[in-house]
């Protein structure tokens, strides 16, 4: 049923039973019986606006443009998703839009038809709901002729599904197996760049189809070898480091070596790397690694500062702020910085100030240096509305709290969902309604769950010895104790905890930044694990410790991490970069080898003592409520 107009989804008893449509050319609707409706939505050109201007339209939608991106009206140009190249095809990807913009700018600035746009590569890597996905092809035939669907007898395919990490890859080869035609990657897309470049070549570069499909080294090749030129980055020259603009390590290196782009702002200006989503230029991104390694190879000094305004690392800044008792961003600039600050240093200082003093993040100008989510104490969604997630410590929630959340969600018309962290989330709140929603939740005895902050998110627990016949300890009470202690503690990145009541590990504590597994003698403590796009198994720190010792070591571990990690660095990569690894961490946390444990414990005690529910602070402060007001000019 193509080209139809969908009128409504038909329900019966709260279940989907059909879709009411009007067929092309028909006057009366018909109902198609269905059991499931899948909505596949994306960007669609506003054809009616262009049509109203008398512009020529593409055969499949969009505005027809020529090689200079000019429409049928010579005074109007079009680029991006709305531009139907040659009247036949609209690209729906970021990179083609950038390439079209480059052509158009050259023609507008230099005049005439200096540059011509023909086509773009449809290969792309994206992150969908936290999962890396990618597709790549030798040319457009891979998609338009559906070489990936297994119906072309001249195309041979190999598939690999890894049930352990949930990743999938399908690679398509020529009939003789000598050329890579394209492929699809889901869950693990780290080989995307290498495979994309390989599919443009006339051979497999010494590889075999099996080694490419199953991620194993070809005969005679060393496992996990990376040709990074010996600079220690683990990134090959042909690897794309900025997937938004398809910029390789070689391009960045060339800019550093020959264009004197020796700082991140200069690299952005010279190569455009980091001007898309910006992820590659964060302190834990690929571009800073390349910059540091290349400058060292040239014998040049490597700038250690987080940005031009602060010539210090995050670790150094943390200690400066602590020693000088700095409480605001202007004080930090005056004491150890210069200029007015930027989008890089402001959130880093916001994290340091919160991690040290745990003062209200919305007062004394601190709201102006927060990320969007912290600024409004809620997570912004793709619709521009916000999610509101109250704390359910340890997953423990009373019936009255359940009823309150349901009533509040119904009152404000919010969608509700049980989150992956044993909490109830409410979605679709406009920013101006947030204070009223906060008040309703606070009045019901609930508080902020800090789902918006780089802070403790939640402590997951199983039912433990209270209910489970296998339980060794009361994991719920321990989880509630941990969450009530560490709620509101800000860190370089979010951190999560888990407490399992026995070795069956129902709370998945070994996938958390800090996890406890109950034994007959107490708890085993695991640290520096995480899930997400790059899952890491936590490492055992210490065995069979009692509750008080758990809290003591947790205090020390967290404050050591908060004091020394890079901005936006999770505990797993932090441990990987820690000299001496887990053995060194044991010496610091358990043996007090640095003599800092008393300081760590005092810092955590200060954090815990200064805790106040951020939602409640807004509810009873009219000045803070005004920060959530919206205006229409």
N, C-alpha and C positions, 0 to 999 in steps of 0.2 A: 504494500500500500504506500506508494510514493506520491509526493506532491499533494498530500491530503491536508486538511485543516483539522487540528485536534480541538474539540470543543470542551470535553471534560473527561476526567477519569471516573468511571462509574463504581460506586461502592454499594455493598449490601452487608449489613451487619458489621460494619467496620472493616470489611475486607474488600480488596480490589477484585471486581468480577468482569470488568470490561473497559473499553475505551470508546467514547463516542466521537466519530469522525465524519467529515463531509468529504466524499470523494471528489476528485477533480471533475468539474462539469456537472456534478449532482446538486440538486436543490434541497434534498432531505437528508438528514444525518442517518448514519447506520452505526450499530454497536458491534465491535469485535470482542468476542469472549476471550478473556485473558486471565491468567493466574498471577502474573508478575509483570510489573511495568518498570523498565529500566530507562531512566532519563539521561540521555547523552547530550549535554549542553556545552556550548562554546561561544566564541565570538562570531557575530554575524553582522555584515555591513548594513548600515541604515540606507538601503537602496531607495526608499521613498523620498529621502531628502535630495539625493542626487537626481532622481527622476524628475522631481519637481523643478529642478534647475535646468532641465532639458539636456542633461548629460547622457552620453551613450553608455549603456549598461553592458556588463559582461554576460556571456551566454549562461553562466551559472551563478550570477549575482556579482555584486561589486561594480566599481566604476572602471570602465575600460581606459587603460593608459598605454602610451607608446613607450619606446625605449628610454625616453627622457622623462618618464613619469608624468607626461602631460595628458590631460583629459581631452575630450572633444571640444571643450572650450579652452583656447590657448592661454587664457588667464588663470586657469584653475589646474592645480596639480594634486596628485593623490599618492600616498605611500602607505605601507603597512597592510593590515587586514582588509582594508576597503579597496585596495588597488588590484584590479583584474588585469594581469599582465597580458597584453595583446588581446584582451577581451575574453581570455579563456580560463585563467586560474588565479585565485587569491591565496597568498601565503598566510598562514595563521601562526607564524613563529616570530620570535624576537629578532633573531639574526638577520633574516631577509629584510625586515623593516629598517634595520641599521644600515645594511648595504644599499637599500633604496635611498635612504636619507643622504648617504655619502654622494651618490650619483646626482641627486637633485641639488645638493648644495654646490657641487662643482659647476653644474650648469648655470645656476643662478649667479654665482660669483664670477665665473670666468666667461659666461655668455655662450650662446649657441648650443650645439650638441657636443660639448667637450667630452662628456662621458655617456655611455649607454648601458642601461641595465637589461640583462637578458634573462637570467634565472639564478636561483640560489639552491644550495644543497639542502635537501629536506631532512638530513640527518640531525638528530637533536638528542640532548640529555636533559631530563627534567626530574623534579622531585614531586611526587604525587602523594599527599597525605603521609609524608615522612618516608616514602619508599622511592629509591632511585630507579628510574626507568629510562631506557634509551632505545633508539632504533637508528640504523645507519645503512646506507646503500651505496653501491658503485655509481649509480645514476638514478634518475627518476623512475626508470623501468622497474626498479625493485618494488616500488609502491604502486605505480599506475598499472603495471602488468601483474601485480600480486605474485611476485616470485617467491614470496614467503609462505604461501598457503599450501604448498606441496602438490599442486596440480600440474605444474610445468614439468614434463619428463626430462628436460635438459638441466634441471636444477636439483642438486642433491643437498639434503639438510641433515644436520646433526643437532639433537636436543639434549640438554642436561638440566635435570631438576635436582637441586640439593635440598633434601628434606631436613637437613640439620639447620641450615641458616635460612631456608625458605626462598633461596634465589633460583632463578631460571634463566637459561640462555638458549637461543636457537640461532645457529649459524647456517647460512645458505652458500653452497659452493657450486662452481661450474661442474658440468657433467664429468669431467676428468679429474675433479678435485684439486686442480692447480690454481684456481683463482677464487677469492672470497667475494661473493656478490653482495652480501649484506647480512644483517642480523637483528635480533631483538634481545635486550637484556632487561631483567626485572629483579630488583632486590640488591644486586651487586653490579654496578656499572663502572667500576674502577678501570676496566680494560677498554672502555669506550673509545678513547682517543687512539690507542694503538690499533684497535680493530678497524676504526674508521679510516685511518691512513693506510692500513694494509689492504683494504678493499679497493683502494684507488690504484693499486699496483697490479702488475701482470703476473705475479707469482705470490707465494706465501712467505717469502723472505726466510726460507730455511725451516719454516714450521710445518707441521702436519695438520690436516683437518681435525684429527683427534686431540692433539695437544691444545689447539685453539678452543675447541668446543668444551673440553673437560678441564681446562685450566692446568694442564700438566706440561712439564718441559718436554720439548722435542728431544729425540735421541742425540746425546752429546752436549745438551744444553744444561747448565747448572740451574737447579731449582731456585725460584724466587730471585733470580738475578735481575738487577735493574741497571741499565746503562746510563748512569747519571753523570758520566764524565769524571767520576771520582770526587765530586764536590760534597757528597754526603747528604744531598737533599732527597735522594730516592726518587727523583723526577728526571725522566729522560728529556732530551731537547725537543723531541717531537710531541711530547705530552701537552695537551691543552690544559692550561691552568686557569683560564677564564672562559668557562663554557658559555657564558652569555654572549661573548663577542668572538669566540673561537680563537683565542690568543694563546700561542704556545710558549713554553719555557724559552725556546730559542729567541722568540721575538722580544721577550722581556730582557734576556741576557744581552741581546744586541743593543737595546736602548740604554742599558746600564754601561756597557763597555764603550760604545761609539757615540752616543748622544748625551753622555754625562747625566743620565737620569738616575741620580744617586739617592733619591728619596722617594717615598711612596707617592706624594703629590706629583713629582716630576714623571714618574712611571705612568701614572694615570693620564697625565697630559700628553705624554709621548705615545703611549700604546693604546690608551682607552681601557686597559685592564682595570677592573674594579669599579667601572662606571655603570655597570649593570646592577646586579643585586649587591655587589660589594663584598661578597663572602670570601673571595680570593685574597683580599687585602686586609682582612682582619688580623689581629696579632697571631692567630693560629692558622692563617691561610697560607697558600703556596707562594704567593708573591714575596712576602717578607723573607721566607726561607731562601728564595732565589737571590734576592737583593743582598742578604747577608753573606751567602756563599760566594757570590760573584765579586763583591767588594773585597773580601778576604783574598780571593785569587789574584786580584789586581794590586794587592798590598795597600789598599786604602782603608782608612778608619771606618769601622762599621758603627753607624749611629744607633745607640741603644735606646734612645728616647721613644716614647709612644707616639709622638707627633712633633711638629716643629715648635709647639708651644711648651712642651715639657721634655727636656733632654734626659729623662730618666725612664727606666723600665717600670712596669707596674709594681714589681717587688720593691724597688727602691722608693717609689712614690709612697707606697703603703707605709714604709718605716718613717719617711719624712713627715707624713701627715700625722702619724702616731706620736713621734717625738715632739713635734712642734704644736701638737694639740689643735690642728687645723680643723675647722668645723664647716666651712663653706667653700664654694668654688672660687670666689674672688680672693679669699684668704690664701688659697693654694697658688693662684696665679701670682699674687704679690710675694709669696714666700719662696717659690721655686720655679716659677714659670714666666711666660712673657706673652704679650698680645692679649687677645680676647677669648682664645679657646676655639675649638672646632667640634665637629660631630664625632670625632674619634676620641678626644681626651675627655669630653664632658661626661659621657656615660661611664668611662673608666673611673674618673674621680667620684662620680655618684656612687659607684659600687664600693670604692674604698671607704668613703665617708660612712656609708650605711653599714659596711662590715665591721668598722671600728666602733662607731658610737651608737648605731641603731636609733638615731633621732628620726623624727618625722620627715619623710622624704619630700613632702609638699610644702614645707615652711622654709623661711629664710632664703628664698630663691632657689632652693634645691629642686623644686619641680621643673625648673627651666633646663636642667641638665639631665633629666631622666629620659629613658626611652618612652615611646608612646604608651605602652602597656602600664608601666609604673606610674606614669603621669596621671592616668585615670583609674588606677587600681583595678584594672580589668583587662582581659585580653581582647584586642581588636580582631574582628573576623573579616572575611573577604567582602562582606556586605557593608562594612563600615560601622556595623553595630558591635556590641561587646558581649563577651561571655562573663558570667558571674558564678564563681565556684566557692561556696563556703567550705570551711574546714570540717572534715569528718575524721578526727584524730584516730589513727589506726584502723579506719574503716568502721569504727564503732559509732552508731547513730541511734538516738532514741526515737520511739514512735512519734512523739510530739514534734520532734525536729523534722521528721519525714513529712508530716502533715503540713508543717509551716512552710517548708520549701515548695510543696505542691501548691499550696494556697497562694503563695507569693508569685510563683510562676504563672498561675492562672490569672491572677490579678493584673499582671503586667504583660500578659500575652507572650510569654517566653517558652521556647522549646526546651525540653528537659532531656537529659541523657545521663546514664550511669557512665562515668568516665573510666579510662583504663587504670586509674589510680584509686579505685574504691571510694569515689566521691560522686556527688550529684551535681551536675553542671546545668546552668540555665543560660540559654543562648538567644541573641536577638535584641539585646537591650540598647536603646539609643543613649548616647552619652549624657544627655540632659536628665534622663531618668535614673541614672546610677545612684545619686545620693538618696533618692526615695527608696530604691530597692535595698540599698545598704541599711537604711533605717529599719525597714521591715524585717530584715534578717537579724540585725542587732537586737531589736526588740524581742525577737523570738529566741534570743540566747545564742545566736550563731555569730561567727566571726570570720574574718578574711582567711581564705585558704592559700593566699599568695601564689595562685596559679599563674599570675602575671609577672612575677619577679624572678630574678636570678637568686633564688633562695631555696630553702627546704620546700619541696612540693608536698610530699606526703610520706608516711611510713606505712607500708603495706603489711598486713598481718593475716595469718590464718586464725582459726578459732582456738587453737592451742589446747592446753590441758583442761580448760574449763568445760569443753564440749567433746573434744576429739579423744577417742580411746587410745590413740597413739601418742598424744601430746606429752612432752617431757616437762615443759614449763608453760606459764601463763603468757603466751605470746601477745595476746591482745593488750593486756595491761602494760606490758613492756613497750609495745608500739605506741600506746597512748602517752606513756611517760616520755619517750624519746621525742614524739611530735610536739607535746606541750613544752618541752625544754627548748627545742631548736626552731620553733615556729618564728618566722620573721627574721631569721639570721640570713643576711645577704652574703653572697659569695661571688667568685669570678664567673660562675655559671650555676645553673640550677643543679640541685643535688637531691637524690632520692634515697630512701632507706627501706628496709624490709626486715621483718622478724618472723621466722618460722618456728613452730612449736616442736618440731622434730626433724630428723634427717630426711624425711620425705619431701621437705622443702616446698610446701604448697604456696608460700608467700614469695618464692623466687628471690630470696635474699641475696643469692650469689650473682644476681644481675643488677645489683644496686651499688651506689657509691659507698654505702655502708650497710652491711647486712649482718644479722645475728641469727644463728641456728641453735636451737635449744639442745642441750645434752642432759644426761642425768645429773651432771655436776654443775651445770650453769649454761654458758653460751660460748659458742665459737664465733669469733668476729672476723668478718670478711670485709675487704675494702677495695675501692677503685674498680668496680664493675659498672657497666651501663648497658642499656638496650639501644634502641634507635637504629639509625642507618648503619652504624659501625659497632655492633654489639661486642662487649668485652666481658669475659668471665672474671668475677672478683677473685682476689687472692687472700688466702688465709693469713691473718695478722697474728692471732693469738687464740689459744684453745682453753675451754673450761674455766671461764672467768665469771665471777658473780655480778650481780646487777650494779653494784656501786663501782666496780672496776670497769664495767662496760661504759658507764657514763664518764668516768675519768679519762679513759682512752679515747672515747668519742670526742670529748671536748678538745683534747690535745690534737687529734688527727684533723678535725675540722678547722681549727684555727691555724694549724701549720699549713694546710691547703689554702685557706683564705689569705694568709700572709705572703705566700710565695708563688702561687700559680699565675699564669698569664691571664689576661682578660679573655673571657669566653672559652676557657680551657676546662674541660671536664676532668674529673679525678683520674680517669684511666690514662689519657695521654700525659697528664701531669706526672703520674707515677713512672711512665715510660721514660720521661726526660729527667727524672730525679736520679742524680749520681748514686749508684749503689742499689737502686731499685727498692724492692720490698725489704731487704736486709737493712738498708740504711734507714728506711721508714720505721722499722721495728726499734732500732737503736734510739731514734729521736723520740718516738711516742712512748715506748715502754721503758727503755733504759735511761732516758733523759740525757743522751750523749751531748746535746748542745747546751744543756742547762737552761732551757727555755720553757720547760713544762709548766712551771709555776706561773710564768707570764701568759702562756696559752690559756691556762685555767682561769686566770684573772680576767683576761679578755672575754672569754665566754661568759663568765659570771656577770660582767658588765652588760654584755649583749642581752642575756636573759633578764637581768634586772630592769633594763630600759624598754622592754617589749610593751607595746601598746597596739591594740587592734587598729589598723589604719582606716578601716571602714568606720569604726566608732568615732575616730578623730574627726572625720568629715561630717558625720551625722550631727555632732554637737558644736560645729564651728561654721558659722554663716560665711565667714571669709573664705574658707576652703570650699564650701558649696558653690560659691560664685565661679570657681575655676572650672566647673562642669557645665556652665551655662553656654548656650550657643546663640549666635546672633545672625540675622539675615540682613544684609545691607542692600 
